[in-house]
Amino acid sequence: MKFGGLQFGNKLGGWTIINQPATSLPEDLASADLTILGIKYEPIWLVGKQIVNGTNYMLVCKVTRTTRENKPFIAVVIINFPPGSIGGKGASVVSVIEDADLVEGVPLEEGENLKEYFEEVTDQLKGVGFTSLVYVGYKITKGKNYYVIAEARTMYPDAEPYAVIVEFNVFQKNATLVSIERLE
């Protein structure tokens, strides 16, 4: 899959980037019951996988608590399937990322902060709030175009969140929004 000319499908920080909709999940992941300890993880997008003591999958999920407060939110969830897992048995949540610092592994010049650039370009948009979740890559253009998966939420009561990939350009320490694409 391509976003703005960036070809996903290579490795990033030990992760094999897959980048595909949840309608095309690998069999073990598709057959797994992802309600774990009273929390339902509904996959929207498969970001990638990593082989470590079984297989870790990085998913963008709609997360809903089946107990207590059940206001859904979008998060990046890392789920581990142990070696020999069949049909998703033994799956466990390794990490839930609700708001990312966006600094690890990001190729920035000294004194630059990707999260500040992300907030600069998304704060200009009216009527929608964005929360950064995970940095997925960049391409070199006139400057660099960065790709960040984020939660978007229309600013009205009880609005359902949705997942997007935000592409923005940084050139000479100036950030400009390039595109926002909904992940479905």
Summary of the structure (lengths in Angstrom):
residues: 184
radius of gyration: 16.7
end to end distance: 13.3
largest distance: 50.4
contacts: 542
relative contact order: 0.17
helix: 9%
strand: 53%
